[in-house]
Amino acid sequence: MSKFRLTLARRRGEQIAFQHGFDRFPVNPFSIAENEDILVEAKEPGVEGVSGCIVFNDDGVGIIYATDIRSEGFRRFTVAHELGHYFLDGHPEEILKTAPVHFSRAGFTQGDSSIEVEADHFASGLLMPSRLVRESLYTASVGLSGIRCLAQDAECSLTASAIRAAECAPYPMAVIVSRGEHVAYGFLSESFKKLGRLRFLRKGDLLPETATRTFNRSPANVRDRRETCEETTAERWFAGPQVALDEEIVGLGRYGFTLTVLTAENLTEDLGEEEDEEQKLVESWTPKFAYGR
Ligand SMILES: [Zn+2]
């Protein structure tokens, strides 16, 4: 799966949101489906782990999302994911090769099928276009509380918002989702990558010995959605430089996942309003940051 294709999928999602008149949060995937004459229904999934499906019939297109999804944010993400299969080039053809219906497991946890990953990226672009995400991040505090504001504005789950925040953050931010002793996935902001030489964490990697790993040793922390904050370094997490970071940790509940947000707050003050200006700032700080400590 090329990164380029995922970027294209995300941009297509952003484009569809704007074409349907959404230039502020929240973007409503249900009304986009309605505008396209796509019928959306909630149903019993019947198959475990399935978040929804899209049906291409002779008389039209239908989207179904699973009734056992409790979170409104994840329902919206699921419908947006199915819209990805409708709007993304090649998806209907790929699906129709085997059957007129495609079952999805939305939500960035399945890295196996290319159309699933693309549809997830489409959904995150549709619900959280880059420009709106940046606007939201500018007006909020850095780190987990900024991600919570974004989740509220965009009406998306905390995890989906954290991933988008890391992709768009104008300051060094890393987001890691873990389960037990292992990394489920991680995203680093562009300026975080410039902190220095970093070892990337991949799906299935052992979590480094960090406060997150300690937190995960107690399942009640995760299940009861407890929250804690510790100090850490880029060295401890990524075998990178000795840069101090805040490690904010929150349990995500019954599925057993934990969200960790790493930020370096002292590097994020006085960001300019203009994106270009701010990008220049980040770039001019980065060498000092990487070598000056
Ligand atoms: Zn799918």
py3Dmol code that shows the C-alpha trace and the ligand (Angstrom):
import py3Dmol

protein = """\
ATOM      1  CA  MET A   1       0.000   0.000   0.000  1.00  0.00           C
ATOM      2  CA  SER A   2       1.655   3.189  -1.096  1.00  0.00           C
ATOM      3  CA  LYS A   3       1.521   6.247   1.089  1.00  0.00           C
ATOM      4  CA  PHE A   4       0.639   8.218  -2.016  1.00  0.00           C
ATOM      5  CA  ARG A   5      -2.574   6.254  -2.556  1.00  0.00           C
ATOM      6  CA  LEU A   6      -3.576   6.827   1.063  1.00  0.00           C
ATOM      7  CA  THR A   7      -2.946  10.553   0.727  1.00  0.00           C
ATOM      8  CA  LEU A   8      -5.074  10.601  -2.426  1.00  0.00           C
ATOM      9  CA  ALA A   9      -7.865   8.755  -0.610  1.00  0.00           C
ATOM     10  CA  ARG A  10      -7.770  11.262   2.254  1.00  0.00           C
ATOM     11  CA  ARG A  11      -7.789  14.217  -0.159  1.00  0.00           C
ATOM     12  CA  ARG A  12     -10.736  12.744  -2.041  1.00  0.00           C
ATOM     13  CA  GLY A  13     -12.610  12.618   1.276  1.00  0.00           C
ATOM     14  CA  GLU A  14     -11.774  16.269   1.956  1.00  0.00           C
ATOM     15  CA  GLN A  15     -12.875  17.225  -1.562  1.00  0.00           C
ATOM     16  CA  ILE A  16     -16.235  15.437  -1.229  1.00  0.00           C
ATOM     17  CA  ALA A  17     -16.884  17.193   2.108  1.00  0.00           C
ATOM     18  CA  PHE A  18     -16.292  20.621   0.535  1.00  0.00           C
ATOM     19  CA  GLN A  19     -18.256  19.751  -2.625  1.00  0.00           C
ATOM     20  CA  HIS A  20     -21.205  18.981  -0.387  1.00  0.00           C
ATOM     21  CA  GLY A  21     -20.921  22.374   1.258  1.00  0.00           C
ATOM     22  CA  PHE A  22     -19.190  21.441   4.497  1.00  0.00           C
ATOM     23  CA  ASP A  23     -16.735  24.215   5.224  1.00  0.00           C
ATOM     24  CA  ARG A  24     -17.011  23.920   8.982  1.00  0.00           C
ATOM     25  CA  PHE A  25     -17.375  21.145  11.560  1.00  0.00           C
ATOM     26  CA  PRO A  26     -19.175  18.828  11.875  1.00  0.00           C
ATOM     27  CA  VAL A  27     -19.250  17.193   8.440  1.00  0.00           C
ATOM     28  CA  ASN A  28     -22.358  15.021   8.154  1.00  0.00           C
ATOM     29  CA  PRO A  29     -21.802  11.759   6.220  1.00  0.00           C
ATOM     30  CA  PHE A  30     -25.508  10.884   6.496  1.00  0.00           C
ATOM     31  CA  SER A  31     -26.562  13.953   4.539  1.00  0.00           C
ATOM     32  CA  ILE A  32     -23.826  13.369   1.944  1.00  0.00           C
ATOM     33  CA  ALA A  33     -25.253   9.870   1.416  1.00  0.00           C
ATOM     34  CA  GLU A  34     -28.751  11.342   1.130  1.00  0.00           C
ATOM     35  CA  ASN A  35     -27.582  13.881  -1.469  1.00  0.00           C
ATOM     36  CA  GLU A  36     -26.222  10.956  -3.483  1.00  0.00           C
ATOM     37  CA  ASP A  37     -29.490   8.982  -3.157  1.00  0.00           C
ATOM     38  CA  ILE A  38     -27.756   6.341  -1.053  1.00  0.00           C
ATOM     39  CA  LEU A  39     -30.037   4.700   1.465  1.00  0.00           C
ATOM     40  CA  VAL A  40     -28.447   4.385   4.941  1.00  0.00           C
ATOM     41  CA  GLU A  41     -29.827   1.917   7.473  1.00  0.00           C
ATOM     42  CA  ALA A  42     -28.810   0.448  10.835  1.00  0.00           C
ATOM     43  CA  LYS A  43     -28.972  -3.364  11.108  1.00  0.00           C
ATOM     44  CA  GLU A  44     -27.799  -6.299  13.195  1.00  0.00           C
ATOM     45  CA  PRO A  45     -24.370  -7.107  11.792  1.00  0.00           C
ATOM     46  CA  GLY A  46     -24.689 -10.919  12.023  1.00  0.00           C
ATOM     47  CA  VAL A  47     -20.903 -11.248  11.616  1.00  0.00           C
ATOM     48  CA  GLU A  48     -18.550 -10.407  14.465  1.00  0.00           C
ATOM     49  CA  GLY A  49     -16.242  -7.443  13.922  1.00  0.00           C
ATOM     50  CA  VAL A  50     -18.159  -6.115  10.930  1.00  0.00           C
ATOM     51  CA  SER A  51     -18.817  -2.390  11.253  1.00  0.00           C
ATOM     52  CA  GLY A  52     -20.968  -2.018   8.175  1.00  0.00           C
ATOM     53  CA  CYS A  53     -21.403  -2.792   4.520  1.00  0.00           C
ATOM     54  CA  ILE A  54     -22.156  -1.259   1.154  1.00  0.00           C
ATOM     55  CA  VAL A  55     -24.491  -2.858  -1.365  1.00  0.00           C
ATOM     56  CA  PHE A  56     -24.418  -2.119  -5.096  1.00  0.00           C
ATOM     57  CA  ASN A  57     -27.810  -3.148  -6.473  1.00  0.00           C
ATOM     58  CA  ASP A  58     -29.247  -2.602  -9.918  1.00  0.00           C
ATOM     59  CA  ASP A  59     -31.729  -0.165  -8.427  1.00  0.00           C
ATOM     60  CA  GLY A  60     -29.228   1.804  -6.334  1.00  0.00           C
ATOM     61  CA  VAL A  61     -26.622   1.852  -3.598  1.00  0.00           C
ATOM     62  CA  GLY A  62     -27.224   1.165   0.080  1.00  0.00           C
ATOM     63  CA  ILE A  63     -25.107   1.516   3.204  1.00  0.00           C
ATOM     64  CA  ILE A  64     -25.721  -0.407   6.399  1.00  0.00           C
ATOM     65  CA  TYR A  65     -23.996   0.223   9.711  1.00  0.00           C
ATOM     66  CA  ALA A  66     -23.967  -2.172  12.638  1.00  0.00           C
ATOM     67  CA  THR A  67     -26.476  -1.495  15.402  1.00  0.00           C
ATOM     68  CA  ASP A  68     -24.016  -2.711  18.039  1.00  0.00           C
ATOM     69  CA  ILE A  69     -21.813   0.347  17.511  1.00  0.00           C
ATOM     70  CA  ARG A  70     -22.431   2.399  20.612  1.00  0.00           C
ATOM     71  CA  SER A  71     -20.415   5.472  19.792  1.00  0.00           C
ATOM     72  CA  GLU A  72     -22.035   8.077  17.545  1.00  0.00           C
ATOM     73  CA  GLY A  73     -18.550   9.083  16.371  1.00  0.00           C
ATOM     74  CA  PHE A  74     -17.792   5.547  15.209  1.00  0.00           C
ATOM     75  CA  ARG A  75     -21.188   5.285  13.470  1.00  0.00           C
ATOM     76  CA  ARG A  76     -20.367   8.394  11.505  1.00  0.00           C
ATOM     77  CA  PHE A  77     -16.890   7.019  10.744  1.00  0.00           C
ATOM     78  CA  THR A  78     -18.417   3.747   9.528  1.00  0.00           C
ATOM     79  CA  VAL A  79     -20.817   5.506   7.149  1.00  0.00           C
ATOM     80  CA  ALA A  80     -17.957   7.712   5.919  1.00  0.00           C
ATOM     81  CA  HIS A  81     -15.830   4.565   5.346  1.00  0.00           C
ATOM     82  CA  GLU A  82     -18.619   3.022   3.220  1.00  0.00           C
ATOM     83  CA  LEU A  83     -18.912   6.276   1.270  1.00  0.00           C
ATOM     84  CA  GLY A  84     -15.215   5.793   0.506  1.00  0.00           C
ATOM     85  CA  HIS A  85     -16.067   2.555  -1.314  1.00  0.00           C
ATOM     86  CA  TYR A  86     -18.607   4.525  -3.343  1.00  0.00           C
ATOM     87  CA  PHE A  87     -16.471   7.575  -4.168  1.00  0.00           C
ATOM     88  CA  LEU A  88     -12.939   6.187  -4.489  1.00  0.00           C
ATOM     89  CA  ASP A  89     -11.748   5.257  -7.957  1.00  0.00           C
ATOM     90  CA  GLY A  90     -11.714   1.540  -8.556  1.00  0.00           C
ATOM     91  CA  HIS A  91     -13.511   0.551  -5.340  1.00  0.00           C
ATOM     92  CA  PRO A  92     -16.942  -0.346  -6.803  1.00  0.00           C
ATOM     93  CA  GLU A  93     -15.207  -2.341  -9.558  1.00  0.00           C
ATOM     94  CA  GLU A  94     -12.978  -4.145  -7.041  1.00  0.00           C
ATOM     95  CA  ILE A  95     -15.990  -5.002  -4.853  1.00  0.00           C
ATOM     96  CA  LEU A  96     -18.208  -6.093  -7.769  1.00  0.00           C
ATOM     97  CA  LYS A  97     -15.546  -8.573  -8.921  1.00  0.00           C
ATOM     98  CA  THR A  98     -16.696 -10.907  -6.160  1.00  0.00           C
ATOM     99  CA  ALA A  99     -20.177  -9.858  -4.988  1.00  0.00           C
ATOM    100  CA  PRO A 100     -22.554  -6.873  -5.002  1.00  0.00           C
ATOM    101  CA  VAL A 101     -21.963  -6.413  -1.287  1.00  0.00           C
ATOM    102  CA  HIS A 102     -18.816  -5.603   0.688  1.00  0.00           C
ATOM    103  CA  PHE A 103     -18.465  -6.041   4.454  1.00  0.00           C
ATOM    104  CA  SER A 104     -16.177  -3.612   6.248  1.00  0.00           C
ATOM    105  CA  ARG A 105     -14.141  -3.521   9.383  1.00  0.00           C
ATOM    106  CA  ALA A 106     -13.629   0.194   9.657  1.00  0.00           C
ATOM    107  CA  GLY A 107     -11.320   1.967  12.033  1.00  0.00           C
ATOM    108  CA  PHE A 108      -7.606   1.628  11.282  1.00  0.00           C
ATOM    109  CA  THR A 109      -7.150  -1.698  13.000  1.00  0.00           C
ATOM    110  CA  GLN A 110      -7.036  -3.857   9.859  1.00  0.00           C
ATOM    111  CA  GLY A 111      -3.944  -3.295   7.788  1.00  0.00           C
ATOM    112  CA  ASP A 112      -4.502  -6.173   5.396  1.00  0.00           C
ATOM    113  CA  SER A 113      -6.843  -5.117   2.642  1.00  0.00           C
ATOM    114  CA  SER A 114      -5.880  -2.129   0.550  1.00  0.00           C
ATOM    115  CA  ILE A 115      -9.435  -0.947  -0.054  1.00  0.00           C
ATOM    116  CA  GLU A 116     -10.174  -1.092   3.677  1.00  0.00           C
ATOM    117  CA  VAL A 117      -7.179   1.075   4.544  1.00  0.00           C
ATOM    118  CA  GLU A 118      -7.996   3.487   1.728  1.00  0.00           C
ATOM    119  CA  ALA A 119     -11.616   3.776   2.867  1.00  0.00           C
ATOM    120  CA  ASP A 120     -10.422   4.560   6.417  1.00  0.00           C
ATOM    121  CA  HIS A 121      -8.230   7.359   5.076  1.00  0.00           C
ATOM    122  CA  PHE A 122     -11.104   8.648   2.944  1.00  0.00           C
ATOM    123  CA  ALA A 123     -13.335   8.679   6.041  1.00  0.00           C
ATOM    124  CA  SER A 124     -10.839  10.571   8.140  1.00  0.00           C
ATOM    125  CA  GLY A 125     -10.371  13.157   5.365  1.00  0.00           C
ATOM    126  CA  LEU A 126     -14.121  13.519   4.867  1.00  0.00           C
ATOM    127  CA  LEU A 127     -14.956  13.955   8.549  1.00  0.00           C
ATOM    128  CA  MET A 128     -11.813  15.908   9.417  1.00  0.00           C
ATOM    129  CA  PRO A 129     -10.510  17.976   6.493  1.00  0.00           C
ATOM    130  CA  SER A 130      -6.957  19.257   7.141  1.00  0.00           C
ATOM    131  CA  ARG A 131      -7.889  22.938   7.124  1.00  0.00           C
ATOM    132  CA  LEU A 132     -10.641  22.489   9.691  1.00  0.00           C
ATOM    133  CA  VAL A 133      -8.408  20.282  11.854  1.00  0.00           C
ATOM    134  CA  ARG A 134      -5.682  22.948  11.888  1.00  0.00           C
ATOM    135  CA  GLU A 135      -8.167  25.675  12.751  1.00  0.00           C
ATOM    136  CA  SER A 136      -9.425  23.586  15.633  1.00  0.00           C
ATOM    137  CA  LEU A 137      -5.886  22.805  16.872  1.00  0.00           C
ATOM    138  CA  TYR A 138      -4.862  26.469  16.755  1.00  0.00           C
ATOM    139  CA  THR A 139      -7.611  27.481  19.135  1.00  0.00           C
ATOM    140  CA  ALA A 140      -7.080  24.594  21.599  1.00  0.00           C
ATOM    141  CA  SER A 141      -4.340  23.567  24.001  1.00  0.00           C
ATOM    142  CA  VAL A 142      -1.568  21.266  22.901  1.00  0.00           C
ATOM    143  CA  GLY A 143      -1.838  17.519  23.425  1.00  0.00           C
ATOM    144  CA  LEU A 144      -4.718  15.392  24.649  1.00  0.00           C
ATOM    145  CA  SER A 145      -6.966  18.308  25.568  1.00  0.00           C
ATOM    146  CA  GLY A 146      -6.608  19.741  22.042  1.00  0.00           C
ATOM    147  CA  ILE A 147      -7.494  16.318  20.630  1.00  0.00           C
ATOM    148  CA  ARG A 148     -10.590  16.210  22.837  1.00  0.00           C
ATOM    149  CA  CYS A 149     -11.690  19.610  21.494  1.00  0.00           C
ATOM    150  CA  LEU A 150     -11.172  18.358  17.947  1.00  0.00           C
ATOM    151  CA  ALA A 151     -13.186  15.194  18.702  1.00  0.00           C
ATOM    152  CA  GLN A 152     -15.988  17.371  20.036  1.00  0.00           C
ATOM    153  CA  ASP A 153     -15.930  19.827  17.106  1.00  0.00           C
ATOM    154  CA  ALA A 154     -15.716  17.116  14.454  1.00  0.00           C
ATOM    155  CA  GLU A 155     -18.044  14.688  16.316  1.00  0.00           C
ATOM    156  CA  CYS A 156     -15.491  11.934  15.847  1.00  0.00           C
ATOM    157  CA  SER A 157     -13.985   9.361  18.190  1.00  0.00           C
ATOM    158  CA  LEU A 158     -10.996  10.288  20.310  1.00  0.00           C
ATOM    159  CA  THR A 159      -8.786   7.812  18.428  1.00  0.00           C
ATOM    160  CA  ALA A 160      -9.725   9.005  14.932  1.00  0.00           C
ATOM    161  CA  SER A 161      -9.235  12.601  16.096  1.00  0.00           C
ATOM    162  CA  ALA A 162      -5.843  11.778  17.620  1.00  0.00           C
ATOM    163  CA  ILE A 163      -4.635  10.271  14.337  1.00  0.00           C
ATOM    164  CA  ARG A 164      -5.778  13.325  12.354  1.00  0.00           C
ATOM    165  CA  ALA A 165      -4.288  15.674  14.949  1.00  0.00           C
ATOM    166  CA  ALA A 166      -0.904  13.961  14.574  1.00  0.00           C
ATOM    167  CA  GLU A 167      -1.160  14.176  10.772  1.00  0.00           C
ATOM    168  CA  CYS A 168      -2.013  17.899  10.830  1.00  0.00           C
ATOM    169  CA  ALA A 169      -0.382  19.212  14.024  1.00  0.00           C
ATOM    170  CA  PRO A 170       1.939  22.128  13.391  1.00  0.00           C
ATOM    171  CA  TYR A 171       3.994  21.065  16.411  1.00  0.00           C
ATOM    172  CA  PRO A 172       5.818  17.877  17.431  1.00  0.00           C
ATOM    173  CA  MET A 173       3.178  15.323  18.356  1.00  0.00           C
ATOM    174  CA  ALA A 174       3.158  11.534  18.352  1.00  0.00           C
ATOM    175  CA  VAL A 175       0.093   9.357  18.817  1.00  0.00           C
ATOM    176  CA  ILE A 176       0.427   5.701  19.741  1.00  0.00           C
ATOM    177  CA  VAL A 177      -2.427   3.256  20.156  1.00  0.00           C
ATOM    178  CA  SER A 178      -1.471   0.142  22.085  1.00  0.00           C
ATOM    179  CA  ARG A 179      -3.043  -2.983  23.479  1.00  0.00           C
ATOM    180  CA  GLY A 180      -1.382  -4.854  26.330  1.00  0.00           C
ATOM    181  CA  GLU A 181       2.334  -5.010  25.626  1.00  0.00           C
ATOM    182  CA  HIS A 182       2.068  -4.241  21.922  1.00  0.00           C
ATOM    183  CA  VAL A 183       1.777  -1.312  19.573  1.00  0.00           C
ATOM    184  CA  ALA A 184      -1.413  -1.331  17.466  1.00  0.00           C
ATOM    185  CA  TYR A 185      -0.367   1.680  15.392  1.00  0.00           C
ATOM    186  CA  GLY A 186       1.393   4.999  15.680  1.00  0.00           C
ATOM    187  CA  PHE A 187       1.401   8.336  13.864  1.00  0.00           C
ATOM    188  CA  LEU A 188       4.035  11.089  14.111  1.00  0.00           C
ATOM    189  CA  SER A 189       3.537  14.695  13.036  1.00  0.00           C
ATOM    190  CA  GLU A 190       5.976  15.958  10.413  1.00  0.00           C
ATOM    191  CA  SER A 191       7.719  18.164  12.971  1.00  0.00           C
ATOM    192  CA  PHE A 192       7.979  15.246  15.385  1.00  0.00           C
ATOM    193  CA  LYS A 193       9.847  13.267  12.712  1.00  0.00           C
ATOM    194  CA  LYS A 194      12.345  16.122  12.557  1.00  0.00           C
ATOM    195  CA  LEU A 195      13.264  15.843  16.232  1.00  0.00           C
ATOM    196  CA  GLY A 196      16.111  13.603  15.231  1.00  0.00           C
ATOM    197  CA  ARG A 197      16.784  10.041  14.240  1.00  0.00           C
ATOM    198  CA  LEU A 198      13.855   7.974  15.489  1.00  0.00           C
ATOM    199  CA  ARG A 199      13.066   4.302  15.420  1.00  0.00           C
ATOM    200  CA  PHE A 200       9.537   3.951  14.080  1.00  0.00           C
ATOM    201  CA  LEU A 201       7.084   1.861  16.026  1.00  0.00           C
ATOM    202  CA  ARG A 202       5.157  -0.616  13.942  1.00  0.00           C
ATOM    203  CA  LYS A 203       2.082  -2.723  14.437  1.00  0.00           C
ATOM    204  CA  GLY A 204       2.896  -5.656  16.717  1.00  0.00           C
ATOM    205  CA  ASP A 205       6.118  -4.162  18.119  1.00  0.00           C
ATOM    206  CA  LEU A 206       6.683  -4.510  21.862  1.00  0.00           C
ATOM    207  CA  LEU A 207       5.936  -1.272  23.673  1.00  0.00           C
ATOM    208  CA  PRO A 208       9.098   0.273  25.065  1.00  0.00           C
ATOM    209  CA  GLU A 209       9.426   0.379  28.885  1.00  0.00           C
ATOM    210  CA  THR A 210       7.363   3.507  29.386  1.00  0.00           C
ATOM    211  CA  ALA A 211       4.540   4.763  31.590  1.00  0.00           C
ATOM    212  CA  THR A 212       2.140   3.469  28.903  1.00  0.00           C
ATOM    213  CA  ARG A 213       3.483  -0.051  29.279  1.00  0.00           C
ATOM    214  CA  THR A 214       3.092   0.166  33.061  1.00  0.00           C
ATOM    215  CA  PHE A 215      -0.436   1.588  32.619  1.00  0.00           C
ATOM    216  CA  ASN A 216      -1.418  -1.332  30.370  1.00  0.00           C
ATOM    217  CA  ARG A 217      -0.291  -3.885  32.954  1.00  0.00           C
ATOM    218  CA  SER A 218      -3.489  -3.129  34.840  1.00  0.00           C
ATOM    219  CA  PRO A 219      -6.513  -3.961  32.628  1.00  0.00           C
ATOM    220  CA  ALA A 220      -8.750  -1.882  34.927  1.00  0.00           C
ATOM    221  CA  ASN A 221      -6.860   1.268  33.845  1.00  0.00           C
ATOM    222  CA  VAL A 222      -7.884   0.611  30.253  1.00  0.00           C
ATOM    223  CA  ARG A 223     -11.404  -0.656  30.909  1.00  0.00           C
ATOM    224  CA  ASP A 224     -12.291   2.200  33.278  1.00  0.00           C
ATOM    225  CA  ARG A 225     -10.839   4.791  30.885  1.00  0.00           C
ATOM    226  CA  ARG A 226      -8.364   6.084  33.466  1.00  0.00           C
ATOM    227  CA  GLU A 227      -6.025   8.853  32.533  1.00  0.00           C
ATOM    228  CA  THR A 228      -2.526   9.820  33.603  1.00  0.00           C
ATOM    229  CA  CYS A 229       0.355  12.035  32.522  1.00  0.00           C
ATOM    230  CA  GLU A 230       4.086  11.414  32.957  1.00  0.00           C
ATOM    231  CA  GLU A 231       7.320  12.877  31.684  1.00  0.00           C
ATOM    232  CA  THR A 232       9.310  10.888  29.161  1.00  0.00           C
ATOM    233  CA  THR A 233      11.843  11.352  26.370  1.00  0.00           C
ATOM    234  CA  ALA A 234      12.124  10.691  22.657  1.00  0.00           C
ATOM    235  CA  GLU A 235      15.058   8.473  23.599  1.00  0.00           C
ATOM    236  CA  ARG A 236      12.903   6.162  25.696  1.00  0.00           C
ATOM    237  CA  TRP A 237      10.149   5.834  23.091  1.00  0.00           C
ATOM    238  CA  PHE A 238      12.020   5.907  19.800  1.00  0.00           C
ATOM    239  CA  ALA A 239      15.716   5.492  20.650  1.00  0.00           C
ATOM    240  CA  GLY A 240      15.888   9.132  19.542  1.00  0.00           C
ATOM    241  CA  PRO A 241      17.443  12.219  21.134  1.00  0.00           C
ATOM    242  CA  GLN A 242      17.157  13.115  24.827  1.00  0.00           C
ATOM    243  CA  VAL A 243      14.221  15.440  24.232  1.00  0.00           C
ATOM    244  CA  ALA A 244      11.751  15.837  27.082  1.00  0.00           C
ATOM    245  CA  LEU A 245       8.151  14.957  26.205  1.00  0.00           C
ATOM    246  CA  ASP A 246       4.832  14.865  28.016  1.00  0.00           C
ATOM    247  CA  GLU A 247       3.282  11.403  27.879  1.00  0.00           C
ATOM    248  CA  GLU A 248      -0.500  11.619  28.232  1.00  0.00           C
ATOM    249  CA  ILE A 249      -2.205   8.254  28.537  1.00  0.00           C
ATOM    250  CA  VAL A 250      -5.893   7.376  28.428  1.00  0.00           C
ATOM    251  CA  GLY A 251      -7.631   3.982  28.496  1.00  0.00           C
ATOM    252  CA  LEU A 252     -10.109   3.587  25.626  1.00  0.00           C
ATOM    253  CA  GLY A 253     -12.502   1.171  27.340  1.00  0.00           C
ATOM    254  CA  ARG A 254     -13.864  -2.268  26.659  1.00  0.00           C
ATOM    255  CA  TYR A 255     -11.917  -3.109  23.486  1.00  0.00           C
ATOM    256  CA  GLY A 256      -8.686  -2.957  25.486  1.00  0.00           C
ATOM    257  CA  PHE A 257      -6.871  -0.198  23.612  1.00  0.00           C
ATOM    258  CA  THR A 258      -4.877   2.658  25.121  1.00  0.00           C
ATOM    259  CA  LEU A 259      -4.171   6.026  23.546  1.00  0.00           C
ATOM    260  CA  THR A 260      -0.847   7.739  24.230  1.00  0.00           C
ATOM    261  CA  VAL A 261      -0.127  11.304  23.128  1.00  0.00           C
ATOM    262  CA  LEU A 262       3.453  12.583  23.214  1.00  0.00           C
ATOM    263  CA  THR A 263       4.094  16.306  22.891  1.00  0.00           C
ATOM    264  CA  ALA A 264       6.886  18.736  23.651  1.00  0.00           C
ATOM    265  CA  GLU A 265       4.966  21.719  24.931  1.00  0.00           C
ATOM    266  CA  ASN A 266       7.898  24.095  25.317  1.00  0.00           C
ATOM    267  CA  LEU A 267       8.402  23.917  21.553  1.00  0.00           C
ATOM    268  CA  THR A 268       4.872  24.791  20.608  1.00  0.00           C
ATOM    269  CA  GLU A 269       4.425  28.299  21.969  1.00  0.00           C
ATOM    270  CA  ASP A 270       3.864  31.387  19.849  1.00  0.00           C
ATOM    271  CA  LEU A 271       2.780  29.572  16.711  1.00  0.00           C
ATOM    272  CA  GLY A 272       1.882  32.004  13.934  1.00  0.00           C
ATOM    273  CA  GLU A 273      -1.643  31.996  12.547  1.00  0.00           C
ATOM    274  CA  GLU A 274      -0.427  31.596   8.993  1.00  0.00           C
ATOM    275  CA  GLU A 275       0.313  28.044   8.060  1.00  0.00           C
ATOM    276  CA  ASP A 276       3.365  28.867   5.950  1.00  0.00           C
ATOM    277  CA  GLU A 277       4.811  31.102   8.587  1.00  0.00           C
ATOM    278  CA  GLU A 278       4.223  28.470  11.176  1.00  0.00           C
ATOM    279  CA  GLN A 279       5.820  25.808   9.008  1.00  0.00           C
ATOM    280  CA  LYS A 280       8.900  27.994   8.652  1.00  0.00           C
ATOM    281  CA  LEU A 281       9.000  28.413  12.392  1.00  0.00           C
ATOM    282  CA  VAL A 282       8.854  24.704  13.007  1.00  0.00           C
ATOM    283  CA  GLU A 283      11.613  24.180  10.495  1.00  0.00           C
ATOM    284  CA  SER A 284      13.806  26.861  12.003  1.00  0.00           C
ATOM    285  CA  TRP A 285      13.343  25.443  15.489  1.00  0.00           C
ATOM    286  CA  THR A 286      13.950  21.866  14.594  1.00  0.00           C
ATOM    287  CA  PRO A 287      17.743  21.877  14.331  1.00  0.00           C
ATOM    288  CA  LYS A 288      18.066  23.684  17.672  1.00  0.00           C
ATOM    289  CA  PHE A 289      15.660  21.247  19.110  1.00  0.00           C
ATOM    290  CA  ALA A 290      17.404  18.192  17.788  1.00  0.00           C
ATOM    291  CA  TYR A 291      20.929  19.182  18.670  1.00  0.00           C
ATOM    292  CA  GLY A 292      20.607  21.831  21.345  1.00  0.00           C
ATOM    293  CA  ARG A 293      19.825  19.622  24.308  1.00  0.00           C
TER     294      ARG A 293
END
"""
ligand_1 = """\
1
ZN
Zn -14.742 -1.370 3.833
"""
view = py3Dmol.view(width=600, height=400)
view.addModel(protein, "pdb")
view.setStyle({"model": 0}, {"cartoon": {"style": "trace"}})
view.addModel(ligand_1, "xyz")
view.setStyle({"model": 1}, {"stick": {}})
view.zoomTo()
view.show()
